[in-house]
Amino acid sequence: MNITDTPPTRRHRVVVIGSGFGGLFATKALRRANVDVTVIDRTTHHLFQPLLYQVATGILSEGEIAPSTRIILRKHTNTTVRLGEVTRIDLLGRTVTSTDQGKTTLTGYDSLIVSAGAQQSYFGNDHFAEHAPGMKTIDDALELRGRILGAFESAESTTDPAERERLLTFVVIGAGPTGVEMAGQIAELAHLTLVGAYRNIDTRDSRIILLDAAPSALGPFGPNLGHRATRTLATIGVDVQLGAAVTGVDRHGLTVRHADGTERRINAVCKVWSAGVAASPLARQLAAQTGSTLDRAGRINVNEDYSLPGHRGVFVIGDMATRGGLPGVAQVAIQGGRYVARQIKADVTATEKSSPQPKRPPFIYKDKGSMATISRFHAVAKIGGLQLTGLIAWILWLAVHVAYIVGFRSRLTTLLSWTWTFLGSSRGQLTITQQQVAARNALGRLHRIRHDERVNYEVVTRAG
């Protein structure tokens, strides 16, 4: 085990777990502070997660939404970036344990920012992941691209009408912003981009289904915008089915239960899961050490200043934290990261002046609105009491997303890709590789093993 620490004359040490929106913006805000920052993440990139569906449907490349964290922070001379997966946080000992390629590292801290994000939630049905992958990582998006385009290729080569229909049926589970955007882009891919590219099939025969157990799409946006989104999706060929809970998923399709208890079968090869999220398991560790409670999504309840009870120097932000019903959107993480950085700088200044630790103002979120794109030139936006739809909302969506993409080059290449896609019918990122297929097959085997182990454990436990 490697132990990283510094002599007693060291500067204030800040450890940041996660390089998502919260962690990255907190780190950037500490650039000129009299502190040493260590960023620990299990990936080498900062992921602009709201645009993953565009990687999955061939609009953007992964590099455009996932720039290198080291490159972003290379001018931050007080910052060290470390690759590793955090396995333990010891609040009493003020250490973070991380592992990478079999090597374990213990890192000490004076202030800790935990922003490890969230993962896909299957509501206790983790075995669904083998046949209905989620969309939380670059690997997920590339795998989905392979599945979507692979379905068209398989449909082209089959002579069985039933099999062809099954291959050309695409199901997106979850009608939140991600699901709506994903369904809309699969529809555009089938009804515009790929038209005429195949000789034995007409891609416009594809059936795109968007499922949700809720009574309306885009629930947080309100019923009016949800209805408008549903209507727009219908015009581009998306069949929105609400009040439909998914109870089973397998290789050949899925089972849906309606509010009246009736069940039906949908035959489909390609399924996408966007129905729920769960906070990083690190939240459970922190809750056990502090007595804090977790909500249904596994997010930890924090104080008004994002700190944990009894631990002034430990902050949890972004999708891991729950406080006052704040939405799980990028803006909350960005503002939270900047706010926490200010509190750390104030504490460090007080220590340097031998002054009492300052009283912290509560974090106040400035709501900049919620947006979701449906198709080219169509989006919905809710900004305070203002509701926008259509072209105006779409232009606003473009502007906001460009503004928050990190790096000038990424912004420029993203704009060029959008121009190429939205003003024409082509997409520049339609490559799929055997590596993607192999990765998904391996993941599927892993999920089966874990499911079998869990079932066996439960059987033995009950028997005991």
C-alpha positions, -999 to +999 in steps of 0.1 A: +000+000+000+013+035-009+006+062+017+006+097+004+011+125+029+032+156+034+053+170+062+038+190+091+044+223+072+022+212+044-006+233+030-043+226+035-051+193+016-083+191-004-093+157-019-120+157-046-137+124-054-151+125-090-144+147-120-180+153-130-196+187-130-195+191-092-159+179-087-145+197-117-160+231-110-150+229-073-115+221-084-114+249-109-127+274-082-098+263-060-071+271-086-056+301-069-064+291-033-036+283-008-044+246-009-032+214-025-059+196-044-060+159-053-087+148-078-094+110-077-116+094-104-119+060-119-119+075-155-095+098-172-121+122-185-147+147-175-180+135-190-207+158-203-234+132-194-264+151-208-251+145-244-244+108-241-274+100-262-259+119-291-228+097-289-251+066-289-270+078-320-240+089-340-242+127-338-211+133-316-179+115-309-169+105-274-140+130-274-163+159-279-182+153-247-154+137-226-122+157-226-092+146-206-094+157-170-056+161-169-057+184-199-085+205-185-065+210-152-029+210-165-025+247-157-038+242-122-003+240-105-019+232-071-038+202-085-029+165-089-051+141-108-050+105-098-067+076-116-083+052-092-116+039-078-124+050-043-132+020-022-133+035+013-136+068+031-125+069+067-140+101+082-123+095+116-089+090+102-094+116+074-082+093+046-095+081+013-085+046+000-084+041-038-073+013-060-059+011-095-046-019-113-041-038-080-023-009-063-040+006-032-033+042-022-042+060+010-046+097+007-050+121+036-072+152+036-082+182+056-112+190+034-130+164+013-154+169-016-173+138-026-190+141-060-189+105-073-222+109-091-249+083-098-252+050-116-281+034-135-308+020-112-329-010-122-349-009-090-336-042-078-336-059-112-299-056-121-301-086-144-321-063-168-288-046-176-277-074-198-305-068-223-314-032-216-282-012-210-284+022-194-266+054-205-243+067-178-208+062-193-190+065-226-189+027-227-227+026-224-232+050-252-208+032-276-224-001-268-258+013-275-246+027-308-234-008-317-268-023-306-289+002-325-269+000-358-264-037-353-302-042-353-305-026-387-277-047-401-293-079-388-327-068-402-311-063-436-298-099-437-328-118-423-356-132-445-380-139-415-407-112-414-413-118-376-376-116-369-372-084-390-401-068-371-385-077-338-351-063-350-367-030-362-385-024-329-366-001-305-378+004-269-367+032-246-377+027-210-382+059-190-398+091-204-376+116-185-354+140-205-328+113-214-355+089-226-373+115-246-341+127-262-330+092-270-363+081-285-364+112-306-329+106-320-335+069-328-366+080-347-346+106-367-319+080-374-345+055-387-367+080-405-341+103-420-304+095-417-305+058-428-333+060-454-321+044-486-289+030-470-302-006-471-315-026-500-337-052-482-353-031-456-369+004-453-357+018-421-389+039-419-407+007-410-390+009-377-411+011-346-398+033-317-416+029-284-411+051-253-424+035-221-429+049-187-449+039-156-458+075-149-490+091-163-471+117-183-437+122-200-411+147-186-428+147-152-407+175-136-415+198-165-452+197-157-482+182-176-484+210-203-448+205-215-451+168-211-482+167-233-465+188-259-434+166-259-456+135-264-474+151-293-442+161-310-427+127-305-458+112-322-453+134-352-418+120-358-428+084-353-424+076-316-451+056-299-453+070-263-469+045-240-475+058-204-488+040-173-468+010-185-443-005-159-417-029-172-417-062-152-394-083-173-366-080-198-349-107-218-330-111-250-361-112-272-382-085-257-399-073-225-431-076-204-452-046-195-478-043-168-505-016-170-523+002-141-553-022-144-529-052-137-530-066-173-497-076-188-485-077-224-454-087-244-433-064-267-409-082-289-378-061-294-341-068-297-328-033-289-338-019-255-325+012-237-329+018-200-333+054-188-358+049-160-339+056-128-306+065-111-290+054-078-263+074-060-227+061-057-224+033-030-200+057-012-231+075+001-240+044+021-205+044+036-208+080+047-243+075+061-231+046+082-203+068+097-223+099+103-258+087+111-272+106+081-302+092+063-305+081+026-334+087+003-349+060-020-322+067-046-294+062-021-285+099-019-273+112+015-290+140+034-266+169+039-266+201+059-275+235+044-238+240+035-235+206+019-214+193+048-221+161+067-233+163+103-204+165+127-178+169+098-174+205+088-147+197+063-165+169+044-189+179+016-211+158-006-224+174-037-241+166-070-261+135-076-249+119-043-266+145-021-302+153-014-311+187+001-344+205+000-357+187-031-331+201-055-332+185-089-305+161-101-293+183-129-258+196-139-265+232-127-271+220-091-237+202-092-219+232-108-233+257-084-227+234-055-191+228-065-184+265-066-202+272-034-182+245-015-149+258-029-158+292-014-164+277+020-131+259+020-112+290+010-130+310+038-120+283+063-084+283+051-082+321+053-095+321+088-070+294+099-041+314+084-053+345+104-059+324+135-095+336+134-126+315+144-141+295+116-166+316+098-204+310+099-214+296+066-244+309+046-267+282+034-264+271-002-291+288-024-297+273-058-303+297-087-326+278-110-317+284-146-344+262-159-348+227-173-346+218-210-350+187-232-346+184-269-371+162-288-359+163-324-343+188-347-358+223-342-380+210-314-374+212-277-392+221-245-379+245-218-391+255-184-374+286-169-391+297-138-428+303-147-419+306-184-426+276-206-411+275-241-415+250-269-405+245-305-377+263-323-371+290-296-366+263-270-344+243-293-321+273-300-319+280-262-311+244-256-282+246-281-268+277-265-269+264-230-253+231-238-225+247-259-218+270-230-212+242-205-191+220-227-156+223-213-129+235-237-129+258-268-120+229-292-148+207-279-173+235-283-162+242-318-162+205-329-196+200-313-210+230-332-196+217-365-211+182-358-245+197-349-244+219-381-236+189-402-264+168-386-292+193-382-289+211-415-285+178-434-293+142-429-259+127-423-242+118-390-204+115-388-202+090-360-218+058-371-189+035-366-193+003-345-166-021-336-164-057-325-148-045-293-181-029-283-200-061-289-174-081-269-175-057-240-213-060-238-211-098-240-186-098-212-207-074-191-238-096-197-219-126-184-209-107-153-245-096-146-256-132-150-230-144-125-239-117-100-276-124-104-270-161-099-248-155-068-275-132-053-302-158-060-281-186-045-273-165-014-310-156-009-320-193-012-293-204+013-303-176+037-340-185+036-331-222+040-309-214+070 
